[in-house]
Amino acid sequence: MSVVSSLPKARSSTSFMISLDESCTKSSSSSASLQDSFKNYRNIKLDDIKKKLNEANKTLRKSFRSNPDRMLNLRLKFIEQAKKYFGVPYAQKNFSPDSPEYNSKLFLDCCGLVRRVMRDLEYDFGFRIGGGNQAYMFDTLPKTIENLQDVKPGDLVFIKAIYYNPKMKKQPHNITHVEIMLGEGEKTIGARWNNGKVQIFDSYKFTSKSYHSAEYYIKSIDPWLMGFCRSYCSKHAWRYNTVLRHKKSIFYLNEHKKFLKTNSTNDLTAKKKKKKKKKKKKKSAKKKIETNQVSPVVENKKLEANDDSSDDQESQDSQEEEEQIENEDEPAEQENTPSSTAYYDDFYLLKSNNTNTNTHLRPYTSIERSFETLNL
């Protein structure tokens, strides 16, 4: 933008120009640069806060998970939960149909018992255990306990053996059985026999009819107590989604969610508004579809009712019309009789009720109906 001004002087005139374009561009660029710099500064600060929160959360989780009192209480809770399944049969096929065990609502084998107890306490452990068998559990517990004195309540004892039947499916690491250690010497809780039930056994050592060359491995459940359940075996990944993100979990922290809410409140409100709009559109579309579906059904019902009433009237009047047509001698009136199926119109029936002439008892043809509607 330019402004030209001239000032008269004695016998001469001077002209000069003032340009405002550069100043406008400079001001706009400076405002844009300020906004960008503020956004960058804000993002850097938010990233720093996020890192600090993550570090604080990690330290809190580590200190909380490794708390010995909490781990001991969770071990005892694990044992008490396993005792609730005393008397549950091993498998239905191993009992006769007449026995009460056959009609049981629940059946638990050796790994099924451990999995059931873990899923009952998944909010206490902070994860949901996968659906693998005893071999999967074996790979998720790396620490082996060699001395029986170091065994704590809730530790698991695994049996590595070879099946007698060569047709039996070979398990990873040949792990065939698992039981829960009570922490009282060699006593365990488990589902051991095919035709047995969940109970306490005096020792984890026994002779099986299904396998031989048994080796016993006692594993510590400390990783599970600290909220970790992943495979430590290089051969078997056991990819199960065991992460539990729920408000009831002891490892759930609200601080990260609070940070996200403060960081993107506008985004959240916009998302909520979009969701509300989508819901409204869906509801309105459903209502339109319902009305479009219901309205023709109602109209068809009304038409059917009208057709039924008109058919009754037509059957009564058709007999009278036939008698009249036979008695009439005028050919013009006979030519005007409709060749197609005739019908009564609503306004014609009202006229026939008001008049007593014989002409109104005859049904209208399509031409006469059009004349009557036009009042001709």
LODO-359500 format. One record per atom (N, C-alpha, C): residue in three letters; x, y, z. Coordinates in pm, whole numbers, plus 50000, padded with zeros to 5 digits. Layout:
<sites>
ALAXYZ...
</sites>
This chain:
<sites>
MET500864988150000MET500005000050000MET500905012550000SER500595021949915SER501435033949903SER500565046349904VAL501125056849957VAL500435069749964VAL501355080249899VAL500805087449807VAL501575097849735VAL501045111549778SER501915120049820SER501505133549863SER502425143849797SER501885155249767SER502675166049703SER502455179049780LEU503495186349800LEU503435198849874LEU503905210249780PRO503065219649759PRO503475230549667PRO504485239649730LYS505445243249654LYS506465253149697LYS506595263849588ALA507475272749612ALA507645283849514ALA508205278449384ARG507385279749279ARG507745275849144ARG508245261449133SER508035253149233SER508485239149223SER507635230549314SER507605217849286SER506835208049366SER507685195549387THR507585190349504THR508315177949536THR507315167049567SER507605155549528SER506735143749553SER507535132949624PHE506875125649714PHE507535114549784PHE506505103549810MET506995091249832MET506155079349850MET506495072749983ILE505445068050050ILE505585060550176ILE504975046750156SER505745036550167SER505255022850148SER504995016450284LEU503815010350296LEU503415003650420LEU503424988350408ASP503764983250291ASP503714968650271ASP504734961550359GLU505964966850364GLU507014960250439GLU506704959950588SER506124970750637SER505804971250780SER504724961150815CYS503724959750724CYS502634950050750CYS503174935850751THR504014932750655THR504574919150649THR505454916450769LYS506194926750812LYS507044924650929LYS506214921951054SER505094929451070SER504264927351189SER503614913751188SER503104909651070SER502454896551062SER503444885251085SER504644886551027SER505654876151046SER506114875451191SER506204887151254SER506624887151394SER505584880451483SER504294882751455SER503244876351536SER503234861351514ALA503444857251387ALA503484842951359ALA504674836351426SER505804843051422SER506994837451486SER506824836651637LEU506144846151696LEU505884845551840LEU504994833751876GLN503964831451796GLN503084820051822GLN503824806851809ASP504644805651706ASP505394793251687ASP506394790951799SER507044801451839SER508014800051947SER507324796352078PHE506144802052101PHE505404798552222PHE504964783852219LYS504514779252102LYS504114765152090LYS505304755852114ASN506434759252057ASN507624751052077ASN508054750852223TYR508014762452286TYR508364763252428TYR507404754852513ARG506114755952479ARG505104748352555ARG505304733252538ASN505574728852413ASN505794714552389ASN507024709352462ILE508084717352464ILE509294713252534ILE509034711652684LYS508314721352740LYS508004720652883LYS507124708552915LEU506124705852828LEU505244694452850LEU506014681152840ASP506944680552748ASP507774668352738ASP508614666352862ASP509154677152915ASP509934676053039ASP509084671353155ILE507874676953164ILE506964672753272ILE506594657953257LYS506364653953132LYS505994639953108LYS507124630453146LYS508354634253113LYS509494625753149LYS509644624753300LYS509464635953368LYS509574635853514LYS508494627153576LEU507274628153522LEU506184619753574LEU506444605053550ASN506954601653433ASN507264587653403ASN508344582253496GLU509364590253519GLU510424586053610GLU509894584253752ALA509044593653795ALA508454592353928ALA507564580153939ASN506794577553833ASN505924565853833ASN506744552853838LYS507864552653766LYS508704540753767LYS509264537953905THR509744548453970THR510284546654105THR509194542354203LEU508004548354188LEU506904544454275LEU506504529854253ARG506444525854127ARG506064512054098ARG507104502254149LYS508374505554129LYS509424496454175LYS509384494954327SER509274506254395SER509224505654541SER507974498554590PHE506854500754520PHE505604494354561PHE505624479454532ARG506114475954413ARG506114461754375ARG507084453654459SER508214459454490SER509244452054565SER509064452954716ASN507934458254760ASN507674459154904ASN507494445054960PRO508324440655053PRO508244426755101PRO506944423655174ASP506404433255247ASP505144430855318ASP504004428455220ARG503964436655116ARG502914434855016ARG503034421354945MET504264417354912MET504484404754842MET504104392854929LEU504394393555057LEU504044382555148LEU502524381555163ASN501864392855179ASN500404392655191ASN499734387155065LEU500304390454948LEU499754385354823LEU499994370354809ARG501104365554860ARG501354351054860ARG500304343754943LEU500024348955062LEU499034342555149LEU497634343255086LYS497354354355022LYS496064355654953LYS495954345854838PHE497054343254770PHE497104333454661PHE496784319454713ILE497334315954828ILE497074302754888ILE495624301554931GLU495094311854995GLU493704311555041GLU492724310454924GLN493044317054815GLN492174316254698GLN492204302254638ALA493364295754640ALA493464282154587ALA492674272254674LYS492624274654804LYS491894265654893LYS490374266054869LYS489894276754808LYS488464277754780LYS488004267654676TYR488944261654604TYR488594252054497TYR488794237554541PHE488884235454671PHE488954221654720PHE487694214054678GLY487904201854630GLY486774193354591GLY486334194754447VAL486944203754371VAL486584205254229VAL487204193654152PRO486434186354073PRO486984174654002PRO487934178553889TYR488734168553848TYR489774170753747TYR489184172353607ALA488404162453561ALA487814162753427ALA486534154653427GLN485564158453348GLN484254151953346GLN484334137953287LYS485204135853189LYS485264122853120LYS485744111653210ASN486364115053323ASN486904104853413ASN485914100553520PHE484684105353513PHE483664101853612PHE482454095953541SER481724087353612SER480534081153555SER479384091153554PRO478454089653461PRO477324099253454PRO476454099353579ASP476474088653657ASP475644088053778ASP476274095353896SER477534098253889SER478234104454002SER477944119454007PRO477984125354127PRO477764140054137PRO478894148054073GLU480114142154068GLU481224149454005GLU480994151453855TYR480264142453793TYR480024143553649TYR479204156053615ASN478304159653704ASN477444171353682ASN477994184153745SER479264184153777SER479874196153837SER479914207553736LYS479774219653786LYS479814231553699LYS481224235653661LEU482224230553732LEU483604234753710LEU484524222753718PHE485514222353628PHE486544211953627PHE487904218653613LEU488874214253693LEU490204220453694LEU491274209653692ASP492194210953595ASP493384202453595ASP494514209953665CYS495754205153651CYS496854210853729CYS497114225553693CYS497274228553562CYS497524242453522CYS496244250753525GLY495094244153510GLY493824251353517GLY493574257253654LEU494014250253759LEU493854255353895LEU494694268053914VAL495954267853872VAL496834279453888VAL496294291253806ARG495874288453684ARG495354299153598ARG494094305253658ARG493214296753713ARG491974301653772ARG492234310953890VAL493164306953977VAL493484315054095VAL494134328154053MET495024327553953MET495684339753906MET494684349553845ARG493714344553773ARG492724353453712ARG491734358753815ASP491524351253921ASP490704356754030ASP491394368554097LEU492704368354100LEU493484378854168LEU494254387454068GLU493754388753947GLU494504396053844GLU494654410853877TYR493704416653947TYR493824430653985TYR494844432754097ASP495084422254175ASP496124423054278ASP497524421054220PHE497604412054121PHE498904409554058PHE499254420153954GLY498254426753900GLY498514437253802GLY498624432553660PHE498274420053631PHE498294415053494PHE497324403253485ARG496964399853362ARG496114388253336ARG496964377453271ILE497054366053339ILE497894355253290ILE497324349453161GLY498224345253072GLY497804339852943GLY497184326052955GLY496724321052841GLY496024308252839GLY496914296152819GLY498234297752835GLY499144286452818GLY499084276652934ASN499704265052911ASN499664254553013ASN500864255953108GLN501234244853173GLN502304245253273GLN503664248953212ALA503894245653084ALA505164249353020ALA505274264453004TYR504164270852971TYR504144285552961TYR504454291853096MET503854286753203MET504124292153336MET505574290053376PHE506124278753336PHE507524275553367PHE508464285853306ASP508204290153182ASP509084299553113ASP508954313753167THR507854316953235THR507674330553288THR508254332253428LEU508774321453487LEU509354322053621LEU510814317553613PRO511754326753603PRO513144322853578PRO513904317653700LYS513494321953821LYS514274318853940LYS513924304953993THR514924296254001THR514744282654053THR515234282054197ILE514444276054286ILE514784274754427ILE515374260754449GLU516604260354500GLU517274247554518GLU517054241754657ASN517034250154759ASN516854245454897ASN515384246154936LEU514894235754997LEU513484235355038LEU513194245555147GLN514194249555222GLN513994259355329GLN513684273255273ASP514114275755151ASP513884288955091ASP512524290055022VAL511774279255023VAL510464279454957VAL509484287755039LYS508694296154970LYS507684304455034LYS506294300254987PRO505264303855063PRO503894300355020PRO503564306154883GLY503044297854796GLY502654302354663GLY503634298954553ASP504874295054588ASP505814290954484ASP505294278454414LEU505714276554291LEU505194265654208LEU506264254954188VAL505844242454193VAL506734231354165VAL506314225054032PHE507274223553941PHE507034217953809PHE507724204353799ILE507074195453722ILE507624182053701ILE507994180553555LYS509254177253532LYS509744174353398LYS509854159253384ALA509154153553284ALA509104139053270ALA508834135453125ILE508804122253100ILE508564116852965ILE507334107952971TYR506414109752877TYR505184101852874TYR505484087452832TYR504714078252894TYR504814064252852TYR504254062352712ASN503144068952687ASN502474067552557ASN503184076552455PRO503754070952349PRO504444079352251PRO503494088252171LYS502194085052172LYS501224093252098LYS500854106052172MET501204106752298MET500924118852375MET501734130552321LYS501104142252321LYS501764154252271LYS502924158052362LYS504094160052302LYS505264163952379LYS505174178552419GLN505384181252547GLN505294194852599GLN506654201852588PRO506664215052576PRO507944222352578PRO508694219852709HIS509984217052698HIS510854213752811HIS510394201052882ASN509444193652823ASN508884181452884ASN508244184153020ILE507674196253037ILE506984199753161ILE505584193653155THR505304184153246THR504044176653241THR503084179953354HIS503554186253462HIS502674188253578HIS503154200353659VAL502204206553733VAL502504217953819VAL501584217553941GLU502144221554057GLU501374222654181GLU501844234854258ILE501034238954359ILE501314250854439ILE501914246554572MET503054252354606MET503694249254734MET503004257054846LEU502764249854958LEU502134256155074LEU503124263655161GLY504414260855145GLY505414266955233GLY505574259455362GLU505014247555370GLU505114238955490GLU505824226055450GLY507104226855429GLY507834214955387GLY507534211455242GLU507134198855217GLU506864194055083GLU505364194455047LYS504524200055134LYS503084200155109LYS502734209154991THR501734204554917THR501294212054799THR499764211854788ILE499254220854705ILE497844220954663ILE497834218854513GLY497014209454468GLY496974207154324GLY495884197554282ALA495764196054152ALA494874186154090ALA495774175854023ARG495964164554088ARG497014155154048ARG496484143653966TRP495404137254008TRP494924124953945TRP493774127953849ASN493704119553744ASN492664121753643ASN491264120153700ASN491094110753793ASN489784108653856ASN489734114453997GLY490584124154024GLY490644130054157GLY490064144154160LYS490374151354269LYS489874164854291LYS491004173654343VAL490734186554349VAL491704195954405VAL491794193554555GLN493034191754604GLN493224188654747GLN494654191654787ILE494944189454918ILE496294191054971ILE496994177554967PHE498254177754925PHE499084165554924PHE500264167555019ASP500654156755083ASP501744157455182ASP503094159955118SER503254155954992SER504534157954925SER504304160054775TYR505154167954715TYR505074170154571TYR505674158654492LYS506344149354562LYS506954137854496LYS505964126254494PHE505734120554378PHE504824109254364PHE505164101954234THR504684089654222THR504874081854101THR503594082454018SER503764085853893SER502624087553803SER502524075653709LYS501294072853665LYS501054062253568LYS501194067053424SER501294080253407SER501334085953271SER502744088853223TYR503684091553315TYR505034095353274TYR506054089653372HIS507324090153329HIS508424084653409HIS509614094353403SER510664091053474SER511904099153480SER511594113453524ALA510884114553635ALA510434127653682ALA511584135553744GLU511624148553710GLU512544158053771GLU511724169853824TYR512084174753942TYR511284184954010TYR512024198254011TYR511294208753973TYR511834222353971TYR510874231554045ILE511364237854152ILE510564247354229ILE510924261354184LYS509914268754139LYS510114282254085LYS509494292654178SER510194303754195SER509684314854275SER508714323254191ILE507644327654254ILE506644335854183ILE506874350854208ASP508094354554246ASP508394368854269ASP508124377554146PRO508474373154023PRO508144381653908PRO506644384253895TRP505814374153923TRP504364376153917TRP503914385954026LEU504504384754145LEU504124393654254LEU504494408154224MET505524410154143MET505944423654105MET505254428653978GLY504324420553926GLY503534424953811GLY504134421753676PHE505114412553671PHE505754409053544PHE505374394753506CYS504934393253382CYS504624379853330CYS505034379553183ARG506264375853159ARG506784374653022ARG507734362853016SER507924357952897SER508764346152879SER510234349852888TYR510964341952966TYR512414343552978TYR513154332952898CYS512434325552816CYS513024315052735CYS513274320152594SER514464317552543SER514804322152408SER514124313852300LYS513704301552333LYS513074292852234LYS511564295152223HIS510954299252333HIS509484300652336HIS509134314952377ALA508534322052283ALA508184336052311ALA506924337252395TRP505954327952373TRP504674328152445TRP504064342152443ARG503664346552324ARG503164360252308ARG501704361152350TYR501504364352474TYR500174366752529TYR500114381352575ASN498954387452552ASN498754401252597ASN498334401152744THR499324401852832THR499044400652975THR498934413953045VAL499114425052972VAL499064438253036VAL497634441253079LEU497484445153202LEU496164448053257LEU496084462753289ARG495224469953218ARG495034484253242ARG493614486553290HIS493444486253418HIS492114487553475HIS492224495353605LYS491164502553638LYS491164510753758LYS491274502453885LYS490814489653879LYS490864481253997LYS492254475754024SER493134476553926SER494484471153943SER495284479754040ILE496144473254117ILE496964480554214ILE498044488554144PHE498354485154019PHE499384492153945PHE498824503253858TYR497554506153874TYR496934516953797TYR497224530253864LEU497724539853785LEU498064553053838LEU497284563753765ASN496704572953839ASN495884583453779ASN496704595453733GLU497954596453775GLU498734608353744GLU498944610053594HIS499194598953526HIS499424599853382HIS498164604453310LYS497014599653356LYS495754603753293LYS495484618453320LYS495794622853441LYS495614637053472LYS496484645653381PHE497704641153358PHE498604648553270PHE498044649253129LEU497514638053082LEU496954637952946LEU495744647252936LYS494934647553041LYS493764656253038LYS494164670953036THR495154674453119THR495584688453119THR496314692052992ASN496974682252932ASN497744684952811ASN496864687052690SER495754680052684SER494914680752564SER493444681452601THR493094691452679THR491694693152717THR490844696952598ASN491394705652514ASN490634709852396ASN490394698152301ASP491404689552287ASP491234677852200ASP490154668652254LEU490144666652386LEU489144657852445LEU487744663252427THR487574676352449THR486244682152433THR485794681252288ALA486724683352195ALA486354682352053ALA485944668152019LYS486664658352073LYS486304644452047LYS484934641152104LYS484654646152224LYS483344643752285LYS482234649852201LYS482474661952154LYS481464668452070LYS481214660651942LYS482304655851880LYS482154647851759LYS481364635051786LYS481644628651898LYS480914616551934LYS479434619451954LYS479124630452022LYS477714634252043LYS477014636851911LYS477704643851820LYS477104646551689LYS476844633751613LYS477794624451619LYS477614611651550LYS476434603951608LYS476304604151741LYS475184597251805LYS473854603351763LYS473804616851760LYS472574623551718LYS472214620051575LYS473224619951487LYS472974616451347LYS472464602151334LYS473054593051410LYS472614579251405LYS471184577751453LYS470844584851562LYS469484584051616LYS468474589651515SER468804601151456SER467894607051358SER467724598151237ALA468824591951193ALA468744582851078ALA467884570751111LYS468024565351232LYS467214553951273LYS465734557551277LYS465434569651331LYS464034574051337LYS463434575351198LYS464214580951105LYS463724582250968LYS463454568750905ILE464364559450927ILE464174545950871ILE462934539350930GLU462764540951063GLU461594534951127GLU460294540851075THR460274554151060THR459054560651010THR458774556550865ASN459834555450786ASN459644551150647ASN459164536850638GLN459574528650733GLN459144514750733GLN457734513150788VAL457384521350888VAL456094519750954VAL454974526150872SER455224537850812SER454154545050743SER453534537250628PRO454294530550539PRO453614522750435PRO452824510950489VAL453294505250601VAL452544494150661VAL451194498950711VAL451184510650775VAL449914516150826VAL448984519650711GLU449524525650605GLU448694529050489GLU448114516650423ASN448934506150413ASN448434493650353ASN447314487750435LYS447454488650569LYS446384483350655LYS445094491250635LYS445234504650624LYS444044512850604LYS443394509750470LEU444204508150366LEU443664504950234LEU442974491450234GLU443594481650304GLU442964468550312GLU441604469350381ALA441544477150489ALA440264478650560ALA439224485250471ASN439634495650395ASN438694502350304ASN438254493050191ASP439214485050141ASP438854475650034ASP437874465350081ASP438054460450205ASP437124450350258ASP435714456250269SER435614468750321SER434284474750337SER433654477750201SER434474482450105SER433924485449972SER433514472849899ASP434264461849920ASP433884449249854ASP432544444349903ASP432294445750034ASP430984441550086ASP429874449750025GLN430084462650014GLN429054471149955GLN428864468249807GLU429974465849738GLU429874462949595GLU429124449849570SER429354439949656SER428644427149636SER427144428649655GLN426744437449748GLN425314439649768GLN424704447449654ASP425424457749606ASP424864466249501ASP424944460149363SER425904450949343SER426034445149209SER424814437049170GLN424164430349265GLN422954422649234GLN421834431949189GLU421674443549257GLU420634453049219GLU420934459049081GLU422194461449052GLU422564467348924GLU422254457948809GLU422544445048829GLU422264435448723GLU420774434848690GLU419944435348794GLU418494435348770GLU418054447948697GLN418624459448731GLN418254471948664GLN418684471848518ILE419894467248490ILE420404467148353ILE419564458048264GLU419094446948316GLU418254437948237GLU416914444248203ASN416314452148294ASN415014458348272ASN415074470848185GLU416224477248170GLU416344489748094GLU416324486847945ASP415594495347867ASP415484493647722ASP416314503647644GLU416754514447702GLU417494524647631GLU418904519647601PRO419324519747474PRO420654514947439PRO421764524047487ALA421474537347496ALA422544546547538ALA423014543447678GLU422074540447763GLU422464537347901GLU423214524247908GLN422884514547819GLN423604501947820GLN425024503547769GLU425204512947669GLU426544515247617GLU427444521847721ASN426874529747810ASN427684536647910ASN428104527748025THR427554515848030THR427964506848139THR429424503048122PRO430214503048223PRO431634500448210PRO431924485948179SER432914483848090SER433304470248056SER434224464248162SER435054472948222SER435954468148328SER435234467848461THR435924463648563THR435324462748697THR435064476748749ALA433814479848779ALA433434493048827ALA433624494048977TYR433664506449028TYR433824508649171TYR433044521049211TYR432664521449338TYR431984533049395TYR433014542949448ASP432724555449435ASP433584565749491ASP432974570849620ASP433794577149708ASP433294581549838ASP432234592349824PHE432494602549742PHE431514613349729PHE430254608549657TYR430364598349571TYR429174593049505TYR428294585849606LEU428874578749700LEU428094571749801LEU427354581649890LEU427964593049919LEU427264603249997LEU426064608549921LYS426194610449789LYS425074614949710LYS423974604449704SER424364592149692SER423354581649684SER422564580449813ASN423174584049925ASN422434583950051ASN421434595350058ASN421744606849991ASN420854618349996ASN419734617649893THR419934611049784THR418934610349677THR418314596649670ASN417144596049608ASN416424583349595ASN416304578749451THR416984585649359THR416874581949218THR417634569149191ASN417204562149085ASN417844549549051ASN419204551448984THR419434563348927THR420684565348853THR421894565248945HIS421684569149070HIS422824569749160HIS423204556249216LEU422424546149191LEU422774532849238LEU423734525849144ARG423954531649026ARG424874525548930ARG426314529548967PRO427304520448955PRO428694524148985PRO429254533748884TYR430204542048928TYR430854551648839TYR431864544448750THR431984549448633THR433124545548549THR434274555148576SER435424552348520SER436594560948543SER436384574848483ILE435664575848369ILE435414588948307ILE434474597148393GLU433404590748439GLU432434597748524GLU433084602448654ARG433974594448708ARG434644598248833ARG435494610748812SER436164611648694SER436984623548667SER436114635848648PHE434944634448582PHE434034645748569PHE433524650448703GLU433234640948792GLU432674644648921GLU433724652349005THR434984647948997THR436044654849073THR436244669049023LEU436004671248890LEU436164684648833LEU434914693148845ASN433834687248906ASN432554694248922ASN431944698248787LEU432044689448689LEU431474692248556LEU430124685748542
</sites>
